[in-house]
């Protein structure tokens, strides 16, 4: 891929060529490194307004990952199901607005993966501490399944599990580092994916945690079967 060499405050820093994961899915190594500090400053402001929480899934299990949201819609869960809501159930107020820096980064990342015009309306903020995991699942609550998913990794490394649209297929393991961005859409939009239990460690900037920002075009409130996430 040809890198943009013009001086532009919105231009990404040099990064490795996209690493294919599957048709329509790529890993952009180091894509978010240049703006990582600004991203974390925005995350801190968001979670001050909408604190991280451990959600309960419909089956009664409490997620090991702590979550919050920003944007017009936020993903949430309880015993009644999974859904997107325009307001934070804890406060009754709208979710914090999505920072412009988030929008610029994700638009560039999506374009680098072949998805132009990406305009997410939901950003899930996930905090992984040592031992936290996310079981294999599909992202299918969203109103616009033609739009990709953009996932930004910050902090400690994590093992990302990426499979296919069939749960029975064995996922491939990828080690995600601080600043890596994964993008999947098109034929891989409904691929099963997850995160293996996170190993302990110490990141120079974020300490003993990983922050994951996942951007989606949610489109409307929706519910789904209580069998995919936990």
QUIVEN-V685526 format. One line per field, one symbol per residue. burial: I if it has 24 or more other C-alpha atoms within 12 Angstrom, else O. A space follows every 10 residues. Layout:
# QUIVEN-V685526
burial: ???
This chain:
# QUIVEN-V685526
burial: OOOOOOOOOO OIIOIOOIIO IIOIIIIIII IIIIIIOOII OIIIOIIOOI IIIIIIIIOO OOIIIIIIII IIIIIIIIOO IIIIIIIIIO OOOOIIIIIO IIIIIIIIII IIIIIOOIII IIIIIIIIII OIIIIIIIII IIIIIIIIII IIIIIIIIII IIIIIOOOOO IOOIIIIIII IIIIIIOIII IIIIIIOIOO OOOOOIOIII IIIIIIIIIO IIIIOIOIII
